[in-house]
Amino acid sequence: MATPDIGYDSGIEELPKSKTWLGAALEMMRKQPLGAAGGFVVLVMIFMAVFAELIAPYDPEANSFEFMLVGPSTDFLLGTDQFGRDLLSRIIYGARTALYVGFVSAFFGATAGLVLGVASAYFGGRIDLLFQRVLDVFMAFPLIIMALAVVAILGTGTQNVIIAITVPFIPQCARVVRSSALAIREIPYVDAARACGFSHTRIILRHMAPNVMAPYLIMLTSFVGQAILLEASLSYLGLGVQEPTAAWGLMLQGGAEEYAESAPWVAVFPGLAITLAVFGFNLFGDALRDMLDPKLRSR
């Protein structure tokens, strides 16, 4: 006997179709103008980093002692440094160094913190207590102090700088993600996954981690700006990226004190680049937080 077709109205409205990237960008410009401005700065940095060979007018590592400390002019738009290197070219290539260190260290730090935070919340009990006490020890040190300690152990260089910046990011992200994962752990579908016999790894990575992506993405964006600032600080102290690599912190180190009066452009323009980069990522991260947080979005 055929079963009669009974219509069922769930009362739930059909979800609107996904917007195009252009529509989402226009909506962000309307609702989050500061966040859109920060996103524009980020896009400009990415464009500079990707097409540095095509944009830079000179070789950033080529010395020209005939043009040492030349002020901004038509030939050198931002002037030259004490070795005759074009500042504009070095700033453009410095964006590549800043974004490489920033994105890699932020990604690995936030991802490791995501896994540790979700695992700590999932297992709970003594494991959670042990994880949190270890994280408390790491968080007791300021970012720059922890980074300096790691660099002192591993040595200088780009790869060691990435490790030094990644380590302090892990406990910060783990603590934020854990607070969200604690609520997700009590949702019935996690109990259902346990009842089905799924492994702990599958429950953590497939059922819990995707549901804490909002705080993860927010932390990831904010970490990039912090990583750029930390890399510049370590390079300024001579413990980060080494010459002749173009890096904004190295450019500050070479002109911040000795040429502050005679050639201020040597330090002013790299400082402005660092400021704009960090400011842009912070604005974009704040806008992303407002868009992903339901409470803030409703306001």
N, C-alpha and C positions, 0 to 999 in steps of 0.2 A: 504494500500500500504506500503510495507516494505521500511524502510529508508535505503538508500545505506550506506555501510560501508566506511567511508572516513578516510583514514589514516592521522594521525596528528603527526608531529614531533615537539616536544617542543623545541628542540635545547639544552636541558639541559642534561648533561651527568649523567649517573647513578651513584649514590653515592656508594663509595666503602664499602665493608662489614666491619663491626666493627672488630677491632683487638682484639686479646686475651690479657689478662692482662700481659702475659709474653712478647708479642710483644710490648705492650705499655711501659713496664718497660725498655726493651732494647732500645727503641727509646728515652726514657727520659734520659737514661744513656749516649747515644750518643750525644744528643742535649743539655742536661742540666746536666753535670757531677756534678756540685755543688749541684743542686737540688736533684740528685740521692743520693749523700752523705748525705744530710739532711734527705731524706726519709729513708735511712738505719739507721741513728741514731734514728729516730722516731720508726721504727720497733723494734729496739733493746730495746728501752724503753717499748714498749707495751709488748714485750716478757717477759721482766723482771717483769713487773707488773702482768701479767696473771699467770706466773709460778713461782712466788716468793717462794712459799712453797717448790717447788722442787729444785730451784737453790740455795737459801740461805743456807749456811753451818750451821748456828746457829740460835737460836731464837733471833730476833732483840731486844726484850725487856727483855731478861734474864740478870741479873747482875751477874758478876763474879769478886769479889773484889780481887781474887788471880792474875788476869791478867789485872789489871788497867794500862792504858797507855803503853801497849806492842806495840813495833814497828812492821812494816810489817815483816812477817815471813811465814814459810810454814804452820803453824797452823792458823795464822791470816794474810791473804794475804794483807790486807790494815791496819792492826793494830787494836787496841782497843781504846775506849774512856776512860774518867775518871771514868766510872762506870764498866769498864771491858766488855762492849758490843762490839761485832764484828762489825767493820765499814762496811765491805762488805755486811753483811746481812742487816744492817740498810739502806745502800744506795739502795740495791735492793728493799726493802720494801718501801723506800722513793719514788721510781719511781711510785709506786701504788698511794701514796698520791698525788704526783705532777700531775699525769695524771688525777686522779679523780677530783681534784679541777680545773685543767686547762680545761679539756673537758667540764665539767658541766657548769662552769661559762662562758666559751667562747660560748657554744651553746646557753644558755639562753640569754646572753647579745647580741649576734649577731642576734638571732631570733627576740627578742623584738625590736631591732633596725631596722631590716628588715620590720617588720609590721608598725612601726611608720613612717619610712622613706617613704614607699610606700603610706601609708594613707595620709601623709602630702602632697606629690606631687599630689596625686589624687584629693583631695578636693580643694587644693589651697586657694587663698583668705585669709580671716582672720584666718581660721584654720591653714593654712600653716604658716602664720606669727606668730601666737601664739606658735605653736610647735617649730619653729626655735629659738624664743627668749628664751624659756625654755631650749632648748638644748644648747644655747650659755652660759647660766648660769652654767650648769653642766660642759661644756667643758672649762670654765674659770679656773677650779681647776685641778691641776696635778692629775694623776691617783693615786699616793700613798697618796696624801692628802685626796682625796675623799674616798679612801678605809679606811684610818685611821678614818675619820669622821663616816663612817657607823659602823665600829667595835666599836668605842667609844659609839655609841648609842645602838647597839645590844649586844655587849659583844664578848668574844672570843669563839673559837670552830670552828670545820670544817664547819658546815652549815652556820654559820654567816660569815665566811671568804668567802665562795662561794657567798653569797649575796653582801658582800662588794666589791668583784672583779667584779661581774656582773653589778652593777649599773654604774660604769664609762664607761663600754663598750657600753652601749646602745646608748648614743648620738654620739659616734664616728661612729658606723655602720649606724645609721640613717642618718647622714649627707652624707656619701658616697653613700648609696643606693638611697637617695632622688635625687641626681644629675642624676643618671641613670634613675630613674622613671619619671622624668620630661620630658625626651625625649620620653619615651614609652607612656606617657599619650596622646601625640599628634598623635599617630599612629591610622589609621582609624578603626582597629578592636576594639579598646576601645570604640569609638563612636558607632560602630555597637552593642557592648554589651549593651551600655546604651539604644540604640533604641529598642533592644529586651526586655527591661524591667528587666534586671538582677539587682539584689540588689548590693549595694555598696560593701558589704562584699565579694560577689562572684567575682566581677570584680577585687577587690584588691588581693584576695588570689589565684584566679584561672587564671586570665588573665594577671595581672601585676607582681605579686611576682615571678612566675617562670622565667620571663625574666630578672630578676636582680640577678639571682643565681650566676653569675660569680663574681661580686664584693663581694657578700655575702660569698662565699666559701673562697675567698682570705682573707677577714677580719677575718673569723672564724679561719683559720690556723694561722694567725699572732696573734690573741688573745690568743691562747693556750700558745705560748711562753711567752707573756706578763703576762698571769695569773700565770704561773709557777714562774716567777721572782717576781711577787707581793706576791704570797703565801710565798715564801722564805723570802722576806723582812719583811712581817708581823710576820712570825714565829721567825725570828731573833730578832725582837723587843719585842717578848713575847706576841704579840697580835693575833697570828694566831693559828695554830695547837698546842695543848698542849701535854706535856709529859704524858705517855711514847710512844706516837705514833711516828713512824719513819718518820721524815720529814727532808729534807735537810737544811732548814732554822734553825731548832732546833739544828741540828748537828753543824752548824756554830756558833750558839749562845754559845754552850757549850765549844768550843775550839778555837775561833778566837783570843781572847785576852789573856786569862790566860795561854794557852799552846802554844802560837805562837812560842816560842823558844825551850821549852823543848820537846814538842810533836807536831810538825807542821802538821803531817799527820791527826790529828783530824779535822783540818779546810781545809787542801788542797784538800783532796779527795771529800768532799761534795761540795766545791766550783767548782771543775772541773766538777762534775755531773751537777750542775746548768748551768754552762757555755755551756757544750755540748748540753744539752737539749734545751736551748733557741736558741743556734746557729743552731741546727738541724732544729727546727721548722721555724726559719727565712729563712734559705736556701730553705727549701721545699716550704714555702709560696711564696718566690720570683719566684721560678721555676713555681709554679702553676699560678702565675699572668702572666708570660711570655707565658704560654701555652694557657691560656684562653683569653688573649687580642689579637684581630686580628692584631692590628698594630705592637705589639712587636713580634708576631708569624711570621709575614711576613718578618721581618728583619733576 
